[in-house]
Amino acid sequence: MKITLLQVGKTEAGWLKSGIDEYNARLGHYIRFNITEVTLPRNLKQLSPLALKEAEGKLILKHLQEADQVFLLDEKGRQLSSEDFALWLQKMMNAGTRHLMFVIGGAFGFSDEVYSAAKGKLSLSAMTFSHQMVRLFFTEQLYRAFTILKNEPYHNS
């Protein structure tokens, strides 16, 4: 199985990039994982929040393939414990999923078209995080899930 994290825009802060790079490298021991950035044209930043969400949605949809299992990282999504997320990933692998794609939208969320294209939504917390920080939190949780599945000492129950 291959896992892709599709994110709108670049990660700005160096300390976030360093953390993401660290977990990205660690994930290479377990799974084919890549991070894809949806590049936004400069003129989009002048749009209203709704228009920006729609424009970002069109760009996101260009990256999705019919066979992809797409899950949105969304504050209104299903919340799982780290252990339950690991079990969920194992079920996806056992089901023969070839490409699992997680999508982090922009600051205003997703367009209706992106919600329609997704198989489901997952939430990292009931709290709201910046879309920049979600990138680090998600890559860490993905790494944690694989250490749980391999019964390695990273995660303490």
Sequence and secondary structure as in RCSB ss.txt:
>XXXX:A:sequence
MKITLLQVGKTEAGWLKSGIDEYNARLGHYIRFNITEVTLPRNLKQLSPLALKEAEGKLILKHLQEADQVFLLDE
KGRQLSSEDFALWLQKMMNAGTRHLMFVIGGAFGFSDEVYSAAKGKLSLSAMTFSHQMVRLFFTEQLYRAFTILK
NEPYHNS
>XXXX:A:secstr
 EEEEEEES    HHHHHHHHHHHHHHTTTSEEEEEEE   GGGGGS HHHHHHHHHHHHHTT  TT EEEEEEE
EEEE  HHHHHHHHHHHHHTT SEEEEEE BTTB  HHHHHH SEEEES SS   HHHHHHHHHHHHHHHHHHHT
T TTS  
